[in-house]
Amino acid sequence: MNKHQPPPRAVLTLDELRRLRAAVRTPLERAVLLTLLDTGLRRSELLAVRARDVDPAGRVISVCGKGGRYRLVAVGVAAAAAL
C-alpha cells in the first residue's frame, strides 16, 4: 500500500444498517442517524450544526469543516423531514 493513501474505510453491511435503524428511539436520534448516513458529515461537523444552519425546504445544511471552511451539504428527503 502506498504510504500516502489512506487505508480503506469499513462500510456498514445491510444488516448493520438495519440494526442501527432499529436502535433509534427518539426523533433526535433518527435525525442524527439519517443526516450522517445521507451526508457523510464528520461527527464534529454534525455536532457544530445549529438550527440556523439547516434549510429543510432547500434540503441543505451549511457546515463548517476542516480549516474553518464553510460548505453547503445536500440532505436527502427523509433526513430533511427529520430535521
Secondary structure as GFF3:
##gff-version 3
##sequence-region A 1 83
A	DSSP	alpha_helix	14	23	.	.	.	ID=ss1
A	DSSP	alpha_helix	27	39	.	.	.	ID=ss2
A	DSSP	alpha_helix	43	48	.	.	.	ID=ss3
A	DSSP	three_ten_helix	51	53	.	.	.	ID=ss4
A	DSSP	beta_strand	54	55	.	.	.	ID=ss5
A	DSSP	beta_strand	60	64	.	.	.	ID=ss6
A	DSSP	three_ten_helix	66	68	.	.	.	ID=ss7
A	DSSP	beta_strand	70	74	.	.	.	ID=ss8
A	DSSP	alpha_helix	77	82	.	.	.	ID=ss9
###
